[in-house]
Amino acid sequence: MEKHCCHSPLSEESAKELLGHSGLNRTKVKVRILLELSKSSRPLSVQDLHEKMKQSCDVSTIFRTIAQFKEKDLIQEVNLDEGFFRYEMSHQENKNKKSPQHNHHHHHVRCRECGDIQQIEKCDLTAFEKAIAKLGFTEMEHRLEFTGLCSRCA
């Protein structure tokens, strides 16, 4: 596995720009949540965000903000089969070309024992994409996440 080759945190100004281009208010909480998500090397849960923000806002505010970010395709949901979702900056092309692009397409693997999460940078699903295209589908997307035991827990 490669280390997060294109992971780069947003600046406060870039976070404000991204919110503005997306038609969202540039509140301190929204900026802070974007900054926390952009600087994390792994997807974060709402609880993770609440702890990182040192309880400066309530969990319901974080949930509402996450819903707005998802609606605007700023972030994406990551389901690692933990009974809750995690979130990270979206790797999809933002519909507004003026918005900065943040991440690229990748997947995750989570240790079932200790919970460690790592990124998998490579994604070669060419055979699946060809088979799906033969069925007449276009503009394909996929989500694929893995679990296993890390080298420490094996």
SULTA-V455286 format. One record per run of one state. SS is the DSSP state (a for helix, b for strand, c for the rest). FROM is the first residue (numbers start at 1). LEN is the number of residues. If there is no record, write none. Layout:
BEGIN
SS & FROM & LEN
SS & FROM & LEN
END
This chain:
BEGIN
c & 1 & 11
a & 12 & 10
c & 22 & 6
a & 28 & 12
c & 40 & 4
b & 44 & 1
c & 45 & 1
a & 46 & 7
c & 53 & 6
a & 59 & 13
c & 72 & 3
b & 75 & 4
c & 79 & 7
b & 86 & 4
c & 90 & 17
b & 107 & 5
c & 112 & 5
b & 117 & 4
c & 121 & 5
a & 126 & 9
c & 135 & 10
b & 145 & 4
c & 149 & 6
END
